[in-house]
Amino acid sequence: MDYSIRPIRADEWEKTREIRLAALQDPVAHLAFLDTYEASVERPDSFWQERAEGGSESGAGNARQFVAEGPDGSWAGTITLLVERPSDEVRFGEAAKVGQTHIVGVYVRPEARGAGVIDALFRAGVEWSWSLAEPVERVRLYVHEENARAAAFYRRFGFVATGDRVPVPGHDTAMENEYEIRRTSLSG
């Protein structure tokens, strides 16, 4: 793999915007994201600046966005983790029962798929989760029941279905399945 994995920097909001818009144009975007290209492309620069700041190392610490960066500076993929605590506002699904991180915004450009980018992004995200000053007990994510490719990767990476399902906002019948990796000890 010819990519380095790192957290984004706050000043990289334009690249953050570009990779998100690319992700939202992917053929499975309707299964993978709760957002649309049409809504995102209309958002002002200030939205993307705040998003990049919040996901960077200099951000508040309740989110981290990692990217796979090529030797030429291009971004081949991304993953974002949101820290959730039982006292936090619910973002999606149900309230956190334990300290956890929630993986969202997973995307690898088609030309980089199969090169180990997704594995490296997930390793970085899960390792960051386990290293938080206030420990988390699990890392979770949701996958649409029709997104078999993503579900297969999550299982291969070690995620286990919890059996919990939530309706997808804006859809009547489609469901998402929750997957998790639990921390077996506080030492990792």
Secondary structure, DSSP 8 states (H G I E B T S, - for coil): ---EEEE--TT-HHHHHHHHHHHHTSTTHHHH-SS-HHHHHTS-HHHHHHHHHHHSTTS-SSEEEEEEE-TTS-EEEEEEEEEE-TTS---SSS--SSSEEEEEEEEE-GGGTTTTHHHHHHHHHHHHHHH-SS--SEEEEEEETT-HHHHHHHHHHT-EEEEEEEE-TT-SS-EEEEEEEE-SSTT-
